Amino acid sequence: MKKWFKSLACLVIMCFVFTPAAFAADNSESNFRQITPFYIGINYLYAGIKIDSSGLATCSGLVTLSDSSYSTDLLAELQKWNSSSQSYETIKFWTNSGSGYSGASIQKNWYVIRGKYCVKTTAKVYNSSGKLIDNASACSSEWTY
């Protein structure tokens, strides 16, 4: 009986440890995408966009860091779809820097004309010696105005 109980306890623990984040919040309605691959210095990176009925685009970017000694440069690019070239083109960009666990964030507004838009964020992370240890990008969902 003890052996059976130990086996069941191990199975339950393994289910909790190795189960993916199935209970995480459903972000299907939000306009940001999170990337969480294995980076040395990035804990969290996202890009977001929302455009209101008057054409005011709110563009957001955020990077948080995994070590208090790290620093970051964050770039957020507002991009518009160009149907001729079949690609996104940057029409406006903003930068910010930060350090420590909180990293850096950007939230800016820009009026846009009719079209399809997204925001791309790029974070460069440096260690305490100034060496580049991460360079990553994230793109928001598309937003059509």
C-alpha positions as MATLAB code, in Angstrom:
seq = 'MKKWFKSLACLVIMCFVFTPAAFAADNSESNFRQITPFYIGINYLYAGIKIDSSGLATCSGLVTLSDSSYSTDLLAELQKWNSSSQSYETIKFWTNSGSGYSGASIQKNWYVIRGKYCVKTTAKVYNSSGKLIDNASACSSEWTY';
ca = [
       0.000    0.000    0.000;
       2.860    2.396    0.837;
       4.530    1.741   -2.514;
       1.265    2.468   -4.348;
       0.783    5.701   -2.386;
       4.355    6.848   -3.108;
       3.870    6.141   -6.816;
       0.629    8.116   -6.868;
       2.251   11.025   -4.997;
       5.138   11.061   -7.496;
       2.694   11.060  -10.405;
       0.733   13.985   -8.952;
       3.907   15.998   -8.335;
       5.169   15.297  -11.847;
       1.858   16.461  -13.297;
       2.208   19.811  -11.529;
       5.894   20.254  -12.356;
       5.822   19.208  -16.005;
       2.387   20.425  -17.065;
       2.559   23.498  -19.329;
       0.799   26.626  -18.246;
      -2.613   25.296  -19.158;
      -4.207   27.330  -16.421;
      -2.724   30.643  -17.569;
      -5.048   33.449  -18.515;
      -6.456   33.298  -22.016;
      -4.952   36.219  -23.904;
      -6.757   35.517  -27.159;
      -8.705   38.770  -26.863;
      -5.687   40.929  -26.089;
      -3.440   42.611  -28.600;
      -0.038   41.599  -27.372;
       2.097   38.589  -27.765;
       4.512   37.411  -25.175;
       7.697   35.585  -26.028;
       9.287   33.382  -23.424;
      12.071   31.353  -25.006;
      15.241   30.713  -23.057;
      17.040   34.017  -22.790;
      19.791   34.913  -20.389;
      18.597   38.380  -19.460;
      14.967   38.693  -20.598;
      12.147   37.558  -18.360;
       9.280   39.040  -20.336;
       8.928   40.886  -23.630;
       5.781   42.110  -25.318;
       4.424   44.494  -27.894;
       0.885   45.859  -28.028;
      -1.297   48.128  -30.126;
      -4.803   49.506  -29.893;
      -6.395   52.025  -32.247;
      -9.510   53.940  -31.229;
     -12.296   55.147  -33.512;
     -10.563   58.483  -34.178;
      -7.345   56.797  -35.388;
      -5.326   57.297  -32.211;
      -2.950   54.353  -31.942;
      -1.657   53.469  -28.497;
       1.620   51.621  -28.924;
       3.142   49.693  -26.039;
       6.313   47.779  -25.359;
       7.767   46.223  -22.227;
      10.809   44.210  -21.288;
      11.586   42.918  -17.800;
      14.983   41.539  -16.882;
      16.166   38.480  -14.985;
      18.947   40.176  -13.002;
      19.172   43.475  -11.149;
      22.609   44.191  -12.655;
      21.393   44.011  -16.270;
      20.439   47.010  -18.401;
      18.374   47.278  -21.565;
      17.643   49.424  -24.590;
      14.066   49.059  -25.824;
      12.812   50.049  -29.272;
       9.108   50.165  -30.219;
       8.213   50.532  -33.887;
       4.756   51.372  -35.195;
       4.501   49.548  -38.512;
       1.990   49.865  -41.350;
       1.282   47.135  -43.884;
       2.372   48.045  -47.413;
       0.353   46.019  -49.902;
       2.741   46.872  -52.759;
       5.797   45.383  -51.081;
       3.762   42.848  -49.083;
       5.551   43.773  -45.864;
       5.351   46.023  -42.822;
       7.147   49.364  -42.900;
       8.081   51.399  -39.840;
       6.314   54.765  -39.774;
       7.226   55.872  -36.233;
       9.526   54.606  -33.502;
      10.372   55.343  -29.877;
      13.206   54.246  -27.589;
      13.722   53.913  -23.864;
      16.417   52.503  -21.607;
      16.311   50.971  -18.167;
      18.034   48.668  -15.746;
      17.266   46.220  -12.990;
      14.415   43.769  -12.855;
      11.869   46.334  -14.085;
      13.737   46.816  -17.384;
      12.095   49.402  -19.627;
       8.696   50.262  -21.023;
       7.225   52.453  -23.736;
       3.666   53.663  -24.189;
       3.132   56.306  -26.863;
       0.255   57.584  -28.961;
       0.257   58.385  -32.674;
      -2.566   59.227  -35.050;
      -2.799   56.905  -38.047;
      -4.678   56.816  -41.335;
      -6.730   53.849  -42.544;
      -4.750   50.651  -42.872;
      -3.342   47.626  -41.092;
      -0.844   48.162  -38.252;
       1.270   46.342  -35.700;
       3.937   47.201  -33.158;
       7.329   45.531  -33.058;
       9.506   45.797  -29.968;
      13.199   44.976  -29.855;
      15.129   44.666  -26.611;
      18.894   44.589  -26.297;
      20.089   43.446  -22.875;
      23.557   44.055  -21.469;
      25.281   42.529  -18.463;
      27.099   44.578  -15.798;
      30.228   44.658  -17.986;
      28.306   46.173  -20.882;
      28.404   43.003  -22.982;
      25.335   42.323  -25.146;
      23.770   39.109  -23.854;
      20.303   39.166  -25.481;
      18.769   40.719  -28.585;
      15.119   39.786  -29.045;
      11.994   41.070  -30.798;
       8.261   40.639  -30.342;
       5.375   41.689  -32.576;
       1.846   42.570  -31.573;
      -1.250   41.277  -33.266;
      -2.414   43.177  -36.318;
      -4.916   45.979  -35.894;
      -6.942   47.265  -38.841;
      -8.247   50.808  -38.721;
];
